[in-house]
Amino acid sequence: MTTPQTDIRHDWSPSEVLDLYALPFSELLFRAHHVHRLYFNPAEIQISTLLSIKTGACPEDCKYCSQSVRHKTDLERESILDVEAVLEAAEAAKAGGATRFCMGAAWRSPKDRDLDKVVEMIKGVRALGLETCVTLGMLKDQQAQRLKRAGLDYYNHNLDTSPAYYKEIVKTHSFEDRLKTLESVREAGLNVCCGGIVGMGETRRDRAELIVQLANLPVHPQSVPVNNLVQVPGTPLDGVASIDPLEFARTIAVARLVMPKSVVRLSAGRAEMSDELQALCFFAGANSIFYGEKLLTTQNPEAARDMALLERLGMQTGNADPA
């Protein structure tokens, strides 16, 4: 029997990650589950809630996104929410079991004046006893430092897909632009929430090379959201062939193996997943979900369904801190 590798590495090659993908399914899940147990309680799931604090009219051309001004999705534009409305949503999230409250704004990059309200939101959410996370687009060094001073815990900035496939998905900024923001976030001392999206027409090699990019960052992202594309009418990716569910589970397992101490989150696309696939992903090393009716603008499973599933699986909610 092969002993799963457990050391923390930052020198993965695409061929090594592809070899993991190619393992027999049961062997891959065995290795991933073994590693997961070394660092986490396998019966514990961390719950986050995501709120759109500024919706629509984003100037970027990301082919998957309903909020791009370039796509005809009939999404209504909304100005940034009042701080009071955000705090009410955070209180409801906490009452529902969330330990982290995430706030997303449809900006290419925020203006300094945009951060005034965001800073108030961060301070208010932290005062409720919740961890805070924001996703605001590309940041300058001083903006990341300001968010850190405000008490922000996590900054989300996904790499989305492989460097080679990135230009097929986004043309208004580059893969290197994403890496620069991640560098600013790390240097400010913020935790990094960074993952990607599968099911966008990419190949397995693209998925492997995305994971290589994440695993070879100077520090593994503390949170790694894995999104299964939600196809939105009016976006260029509406109608693309869906990823095979077992390939999605393989992606979770491979992410767990190469980033053993990262929290791996099932993110967008759960509304279309069966309970059985989610259970398989939890076994493969996923230990976080987004909880609530919506993820920014796309549907998410009802809270009651999530709680019922966790109860059926004998799982509990918690912070999913690595050992």
Helices and strands as residue ranges (DSSP letters): H 14-21, H 25-39, E 44-54, H 83-95, E 100-105, G 112-114, H 115-127, E 131-135, H 141-150, E 154-156, H 163-169, H 175-187, E 191-193, E 196-198, H 204-215, E 223-228, H 245-258, E 263-266, G 270-272, H 275-284, E 288-290, E 294-295, E 298-299, H 303-312, E 316-317
